[in-house]
Each structure stands twice: as C-alpha cells, then as structure tokens.
Amino acid sequence: MRVTGMIRYVALFITLLGTWFIVQTYFDHRWKAISLRSWLGVTNKPRSEQLPRHKCGNQKSCPQNHFAFKIISGAANVVGPSICFDDMALMSSVKNNIGRGLNIALVNGTSGQLLKADTFDMYSGDISRLDTFLQEIRHGTIVLTASYDDAATKMNDKVRAYFMELGSSHVSKLGFRDNWVFLGAKGLKNKSPFEEHIKNDKNTNKYDGWPEQLEMEGCAPRKMD
Ligand SMILES: *[C@@H]1O[C@H](CO)[C@@H](O)[C@H](O)[C@H]1NC(C)=O
C-alpha cells in the first residue's frame, strides 16, 4: 500500500516536472516577454515604430510611383499656408517663402524635384508676373497651389484659363477671400481630383471675414497625364 502510494507520488512528480519543462521550453520565454512588458507598460520599440509616420504626416502611405502631398490653405489673414510634397516642406511660414495671395510650387512630375516656388499678391500685385510664371510651365510638371487671405481680386480670364488647363474645375468660381487648394499638372487630359474650394460667405464663414482653412492630402501619381 505505502509502496504503491510512493510510486504514485513519484509518477505524479515526474509528470509535473516534465510538463513544467515542456511549458518552460516552448511557451515561457514568449509568455514572459509579452505579459511582463504589458503589465509594466514597458515597450522597447520606439514610438515611431508603434505609430508609423507617413510622408508629409499624412493619414495613409502612398502606393509605389505616387508622391504623398499635403496642401493647407491660409487661415484668414493670420496663419500662412503650407505645401508639402514627398515629405519635403516646399512652402511654409517657417521657410519664410509664402505670402498673401497665391502660393505656387512647381515640381518635376517624374523626379519629384522642386523646380520653383513663388508667391503672388492677388490683391494689389502685378498679375503679369503670375501670367508669365504659368505660361512657362512645361509638360509633365506638377503644380501645387494654396490660397492665403485673398487669391482672386486680380485674377483674370487668362490666368483662370491657365489653371483650367492644369486641371482645375473651381478656379472659374474663385472669388474674393475664398480659400482654394489645388494640385494639377501640365498636360492633364482630365480634371484633377485634387482640389478643394470654400466660398467666403458671411453666413458660413468660420472667421470674421474668411471661410475656414482647407487641408487636402493625398497621393499624386508620378508623371500625371
Ligand atoms: C524632369 O526630370 C526628368 C528625369 O530626371 C528629366 O528627364 C526631365 O527633363 C525633367 N523635366 C523638367 C521639366 O524639368
């Protein structure tokens, strides 16, 4: 009786030992790694790895052969606009290359390289400078535009026609202190899908005298046509 009992205990002990050994070998390592860290709230991954940062700080990453972009219009006559393309801040208050009116960056649609960035006063400025700037845009160039304060007072039909040629659908309706963000390209066969326009309307304006700021982000195909 006692011997049988002893054997049972020994057998049980060996079984438990074996189970512990198997569990230890196969699971313990991983289990410990997961549970201990989550209990302690400790992670050894840097923050940037947990929340992937996309180009231009966008919500989504872009497929191959696309350029990430983000265009933000000005807010009233206080906060300047910004233009990001392929993770490069092309125009911004920090870069000190923006101004009231229209802010336009030209990018090579194949290489993504910045060609020109300029700002045009549309309230009291010289419209012929903008006319020349738009006229000289070469085929395959991506054009990024952001309004600030007023982008329409000096706008004329010739300049509107240039923007329409770049794929704009809204430029014809652009009025005093409207906000407008637009990405187009020279040589587009269709209208650009990348355009937002908000009217200056005292019933809907967010600010006293100006509509709310526009922010548009997306993925522009390389060599748009
Ligand atoms: C754009 O870049 C491509 C490739 O680098 C080059 O061949 C082309 O001439 C450039 N076009 C313009 C308009 O700069």
The ligand as an SDF file (V2000), in Angstrom:
LIG
                    3D

 14 14  0  0  0  0  0  0  0  0999 V2000
   12.1640   66.0200  -65.0410 C   0  0  0  0  0  0  0  0  0  0  0  0
   13.0550   65.0240  -64.6210 O   0  0  0  0  0  0  0  0  0  0  0  0
   13.3800   64.1260  -65.6450 C   0  0  0  0  0  0  0  0  0  0  0  0
   14.1650   62.9670  -65.0190 C   0  0  0  0  0  0  0  0  0  0  0  0
   15.0690   63.4280  -64.0500 O   0  0  0  0  0  0  0  0  0  0  0  0
   14.1240   64.8690  -66.7500 C   0  0  0  0  0  0  0  0  0  0  0  0
   14.4580   63.9710  -67.7850 O   0  0  0  0  0  0  0  0  0  0  0  0
   13.2180   65.9580  -67.2670 C   0  0  0  0  0  0  0  0  0  0  0  0
   13.9050   66.7450  -68.2410 O   0  0  0  0  0  0  0  0  0  0  0  0
   12.7290   66.8560  -66.1620 C   0  0  0  0  0  0  0  0  0  0  0  0
   11.7290   67.7740  -66.6720 N   0  0  0  0  0  0  0  0  0  0  0  0
   11.6460   69.0470  -66.3080 C   0  0  0  0  0  0  0  0  0  0  0  0
   10.5160   69.8200  -66.8800 C   0  0  0  0  0  0  0  0  0  0  0  0
   12.4290   69.5650  -65.5280 O   0  0  0  0  0  0  0  0  0  0  0  0
  1  2  1  0
  1 10  1  0
  2  3  1  0
  3  4  1  0
  3  6  1  0
  4  5  1  0
  6  7  1  0
  6  8  1  0
  8  9  1  0
  8 10  1  0
 10 11  1  0
 11 12  1  0
 12 13  1  0
 12 14  2  0
M  END
$$$$
